[in-house]
């Protein structure tokens, strides 16, 4: 996501020369290259031109402090304008109805049905909501079954009427069912087409009029670039939706839709889909996205993902075990599982400032842990709990059982031993000293 744009912008901002002030002369080539980078990322031409004009206006005549270079000041200005371009701040979904009703809209193939499941899962786990999924796509083969499978995966009820081909009636009945069953949220999945057509627009407008949703979300495939922006305009003219959802941002997308859509339709991007799993959905934070586009990482999102997987109690218990040198392979494999739940490894690495750029040409395999896991799972419970008993014959047995070699097992044990020593030193360092920073939950 945004990899090429990040690369191009970094190169563009390095072009800035000069001492003391940013002038029209020393900024011209940089902004020309920034505009090219945005256009290559499939950003709307009018948006790209307006963006560089605003950056130029804000940059010209800026005094450059002795401690920073013109390029560094320019990065700050570009960062602020990228944030403003994408909306400035995160915008929450409206959940004030009783029950709250969210209506999905978008073309077929944009990921509406999958997003409906992801959103139900997110609001259930993070907001304590009791969602009901309403299956109102009566045209696409297996659409109802797909929603039923997703509902089963996340443990939420679904309302469907297999024989009824009237989506307006189904949506109304779903809301009545939610009230009877105590659900406080209804997410209405609707039909899409391969292209915008009058029948689809009339149908979803009729659903909107009948159920008066608290929130209408337009779901769009980020891979479609400028087509996504054009489709958003057409839907917005008919539906006046409340927010945009960009799916498939984990794919080979150039990012133009994310940068253009707010400017063109004046509606906020509220969520982004970052993978296939049901928890691969993030609230859209413009400032954090600007950080990532400019190669600054996104440490806040990384910490939030980690906190979702580890409670304070678990972290304290683990810290005590480390301090007593009782950290073992059971703890290690549990942590591997937690890391895997946080997302793909390259995406996680890109959130660490300075790391993403270093790894851009390196292929990180999400199965990188599989041999480590195989070795640990080939150990007996006693061996996992007490690694010091792993004699030569035990190691040979583990190698055979895991499909690896004796050197592989020995290497893992050496690395594990070194890691335990480092963790013990860190746990014994007093908080607040120069050796160990203190991190507090926000």
MARGU-864979 format. One record per residue (C-alpha): residue in three letters; x, y, z. Coordinates in pm, whole numbers, padded with zeros to 5 digits, always signed. Example, Ala and Ser with C-alpha at 12.3 -4.5 7.8 and 13.67 -1.06 7.14 Angstrom:
REM MARGU-864979
ala+01230-00450+00780ser+01367-00106+00714
REM end
This chain:
REM MARGU-864979
unk+00000+00000+00000unk+00137+00342-00109unk+00484+00186-00154unk+00554+00355-00489unk+00411+00688-00375unk+00626+00682-00061unk+00933+00611-00271unk+00859+00891-00516unk+00780+01150-00250unk+01100+01072-00060unk+01301+01126-00377unk+01110+01445-00460unk+01163+01605-00120unk+01537+01531-00136unk+01558+01760-00440unk+01501+02071-00229unk+01817+02279-00207unk+01901+02614-00058unk+01986+02782+00268unk+01786+03007+00496unk+01455+03034+00307unk+01228+02829+00081unk+01195+03030-00240unk+01000+02985-00565unk+01327+02896-00736unk+01433+02615-00503unk+01083+02473-00455unk+00968+02460-00819unk+01139+02134-00918unk+01039+01963-00594unk+00669+02043-00633unk+00672+01943-00999unk+00805+01603-00895unk+00557+01577-00604unk+00272+01638-00852unk+00408+01370-01084unk+00429+01129-00790unk+00065+01195-00698unk-00052+01151-01058unk+00143+00825-01085unk-00041+00711-00771unk-00368+00769-00962unk-00464+01080-00766unk-00724+01297-00940unk-00544+01560-01152unk-00741+01851-01008unk-00670+01730-00654unk-00297+01686-00727unk-00269+02036-00875unk-00464+02196-00591unk-00251+02007-00335unk+00082+02129-00478unk-00053+02486-00512unk-00148+02492-00142unk+00189+02343-00040unk+00369+02603-00251unk+00167+02890-00101unk+00240+02773+00255unk+00607+02698+00186unk+00715+03016+00006unk+00905+03256+00225unk+00914+03021+00524unk+01221+03085+00735unk+01437+02777+00785unk+01570+02740+01137unk+01939+02675+01176unk+01872+02330+01321unk+01671+02204+01022unk+01712+02193+00645unk+01466+02324+00383unk+01376+01965+00289unk+01282+01885+00647unk+01054+02187+00670unk+00898+02092+00337unk+00824+01740+00469unk+00635+01899+00761unk+00426+02112+00524unk+00356+01818+00289unk+00264+01599+00587unk+00016+01857+00720unk-00145+01902+00379unk-00168+01527+00315unk-00347+01495+00650unk-00586+01777+00559unk-00643+01628+00212unk-00757+01298+00365unk-00989+01465+00615unk-00775+01586+00904unk-00899+01349+01172unk-01080+01018+01217unk-01462+01031+01194unk-01670+00785+01395unk-01968+00592+01264unk-02311+00705+01391unk-02459+00445+01627unk-02727+00654+01800unk-03040+00477+01670unk-03239+00218+01864unk-03146-00003+01699unk-02879+00183+01503unk-02909+00101+01132unk-02613+00102+00893unk-02681+00067+00520unk-02411-00070+00288unk-02382+00056-00070unk-02140-00002-00356unk-02070-00200-00670unk-02058-00579-00691unk-01711-00707-00608unk-01619-00410-00389unk-01630-00624-00074unk-01960-00506+00081unk-02062-00843+00224unk-01720-00915+00374unk-01703-00562+00514unk-02049-00604+00671unk-01912-00903+00865unk-01591-00721+00959unk-01782-00415+01080unk-02017-00630+01290unk-01713-00799+01443unk-01537-00465+01513unk-01839-00302+01675unk-01917-00616+01874unk-01566-00655+02017unk-01468-00287+02060unk-01798-00110+02123unk-01990-00389+02297unk-02267-00380+02036unk-02511-00664+01966unk-02531-00659+01583unk-02773-00830+01346unk-02672-00880+00984unk-02953-00832+00732unk-02915-01021+00402unk-03077-00792+00142unk-02875-00896-00164unk-03140-01110-00334unk-02968-01130-00673unk-02609-01250-00641unk-02584-01631-00616unk-02471-01741-00269unk-02470-01384-00129unk-02699-01487+00158unk-02492-01800+00225unk-02170-01596+00228unk-02317-01360+00488unk-02442-01656+00692unk-02091-01810+00698unk-01935-01478+00804unk-02200-01435+01076unk-02115-01782+01207unk-01744-01701+01218unk-01794-01393+01435unk-02088-01525+01638unk-02362-01279+01541unk-02719-01349+01420unk-02831-01304+01060unk-03178-01221+00924unk-03272-01351+00579unk-03585-01447+00383unk-03473-01698+00123unk-03792-01687-00088unk-03854-01313-00063unk-03713-01107-00353unk-03814-00769-00207unk-03505-00620-00036unk-03702-00325+00104unk-03938-00557+00295unk-03648-00776+00414unk-03465-00471+00554unk-03779-00353+00736unk-03843-00700+00879unk-03478-00725+00992unk-03517-00407+01201unk-03834-00545+01363unk-03647-00871+01438unk-03360-00675+01596unk-03599-00497+01831unk-03764-00827+01931unk-03437-01011+01988unk-03257-00731+02175unk-03002-00644+01903unk-02899-00276+01914unk-02742-00261+01566unk-02859-00370+01220unk-02610-00382+00932unk-02794-00405+00598unk-02603-00576+00317unk-02741-00472-00023unk-02701-00584-00383unk-02445-00433-00619unk-02397-00442-00995unk-02091-00458-01215unk-02154-00093-01307unk-02379+00187-01188unk-02731+00143-01330unk-03068+00301-01271unk-03237-00012-01131unk-02975-00052-00859unk-02988+00318-00767unk-03368+00315-00742unk-03362+00002-00528unk-03107+00125-00274unk-03277+00467-00264unk-03605+00285-00183unk-03432+00091+00099unk-03291+00418+00236unk-03634+00583+00230unk-03803+00283+00396unk-03562+00223+00684unk-03414+00573+00738unk-03065+00447+00828unk-02851+00630+01085unk-02545+00576+00868unk-02492+00502+00497unk-02148+00372+00404unk-02019+00354+00050unk-01784+00056+00008unk-01528+00084-00271unk-01239-00129-00393unk-00923+00083-00358unk-00764-00115-00641unk-00990+00062-00892unk-00819+00400-00840unk-00992+00691-01015unk-01287+00469-01110unk-01354+00442-00737unk-01373+00821-00709unk-01606+00852-01009unk-01838+00581-00873unk-01838+00751-00533unk-01958+01075-00696unk-02251+00898-00864unk-02358+00716-00547unk-02325+01032-00338unk-02549+01229-00573unk-02826+00971-00526unk-02774+00859-00166unk-02587+01141+00008unk-02390+00878+00202unk-02213+00952+00531unk-01875+00793+00479unk-01649+00583+00260unk-01494+00242+00321unk-01181+00156+00122unk-01128-00219+00087unk-00823-00415-00036unk-00570-00154+00074unk-00337-00445+00152unk-00319-00525-00220unk-00120-00372-00504unk-00301-00039-00487unk-00140+00293-00573unk-00345+00480-00314unk-00503+00742-00541unk-00855+00672-00418unk-00761+00727-00052unk-00600+01061-00138unk-00867+01186-00380unk-01204+01069-00253unk-01246+01313+00039unk-01167+01609-00184unk-01401+01502-00466unk-01713+01397-00270unk-01647+01587+00056unk-01724+01277+00262unk-01479+01119+00510unk-01308+00784+00470unk-01417+00603+00788unk-01271+00252+00755unk-01002+00071+00558unk-00985-00303+00490unk-00633-00438+00533unk-00669-00812+00472unk-00896-01112+00434unk-00942-01202+00801unk-01246-01080+00992unk-01034-00860+01219unk-00849-00697+00926unk-01039-00371+00949unk-00904-00038+01077unk-01056+00298+01156unk-00909+00547+00906unk-00676+00801+01070unk-00560+01062+00815unk-00258+01176+01019unk-00132+00820+01067unk-00181+00749+00697unk+00018+01063+00611unk+00296+00933+00840unk+00304+00604+00650unk+00293+00768+00306unk+00598+00978+00399unk+00785+00676+00537unk+00753+00783+00902unk+00585+00462+01017unk+00276+00439+01236unk+00386+00345+01584unk+00051+00444+01744unk-00144+00191+01535unk+00121-00072+01605unk+00089-00019+01982unk-00293-00030+01956unk-00278-00362+01771unk-00043-00502+02035unk-00270-00383+02318unk-00567-00558+02154unk-00381-00889+02172unk-00227-00852+02518unk-00405-00741+02833unk-00226-00552+03112unk-00261-00859+03337unk-00096-01087+03080unk+00186-00837+03028unk+00250-00809+03403unk+00249-01187+03447unk+00495-01225+03160unk+00720-00955+03304unk+00733-01138+03637unk+00829-01465+03464unk+01105-01289+03271unk+01240-01125+03587unk+01258-01467+03756unk+01418-01623+03447unk+01112-01849+03407unk+01030-01743+03051unk+00995-02065+02849unk+00886-02201+02511unk+00518-02200+02614unk+00541-01822+02657unk+00740-01786+02335unk+00492-01974+02116unk+00201-01785+02278unk+00369-01458+02178unk+00420-01584+01823unk+00046-01649+01801unk-00027-01297+01927unk+00206-01141+01668unk+00042-01342+01388unk-00301-01212+01492unk-00178-00853+01456unk-00148-00877+01076unk+00103-00964+00806unk+00465-00915+00905unk+00565-00667+00633unk+00270-00445+00720unk+00367-00453+01089unk+00731-00378+01006unk+00626-00081+00791unk+00466+00077+01099unk+00805+00104+01270unk+00971+00437+01177unk+01268+00381+00946unk+01204+00008+00903unk+00948+00016+00621unk+01186+00181+00372unk+01465-00063+00457unk+01234-00360+00390unk+01065-00233+00074unk+01257-00469-00157unk+01259-00761+00086unk+00988-01025+00067unk+00880-01116+00421unk+00709-01453+00429unk+00408-01468+00661unk+00505-01834+00718unk+00840-01725+00864unk+00741-01870+01202unk+00633-02212+01077unk+00967-02391+01134unk+01006-02233+01476unk+00653-02343+01567unk+00717-02694+01431unk+01028-02731+01647unk+00854-02608+01963unk+00547-02827+01903unk+00776-03130+01868unk+00891-03080+02227unk+00724-03253+02521unk+00537-03034+02776unk+00829-03080+03018unk+01081-02967+02755unk+00882-02656+02668unk+00849-02560+03033unk+01215-02631+03112unk+01445-02584+02809unk+01755-02667+03018unk+01674-03042+02998unk+01715-03050+02619unk+02002-03294+02582unk+02159-03403+02254unk+01930-03704+02210unk+01621-03495+02284unk+01729-03237+02027unk+01779-03510+01767unk+01428-03641+01835unk+01282-03291+01806unk+01459-03236+01472unk+01314-03561+01333unk+00967-03482+01467unk+00960-03128+01324unk+01102-03211+00982unk+01404-02988+01043unk+01772-03058+01113unk+01977-03075+01433unk+02157-02746+01343unk+01814-02580+01306unk+01713-02694+01653unk+02046-02587+01803unk+02019-02247+01635unk+01671-02186+01779unk+01786-02288+02127unk+02085-02051+02110unk+01865-01764+01993unk+01608-01839+02261unk+01878-01842+02531unk+02020-01509+02411unk+01672-01358+02401unk+01602-01470+02758unk+01922-01301+02878unk+01833-00974+02704unk+01476-00980+02837unk+01602-01045+03191unk+01843-00751+03174unk+01564-00525+03046unk+01321-00639+03316unk+01578-00566+03589unk+01648-00214+03460unk+01471+00041+03675unk+01199+00233+03489unk+01300+00587+03402unk+01671+00512+03361unk+01844+00596+03038unk+01876+00231+02943unk+01506+00152+02927unk+01223+00384+02817unk+00890+00371+02995unk+00581+00311+02781unk+00244+00392+02929unk-00094+00296+02793unk-00265+00601+02647
REM end
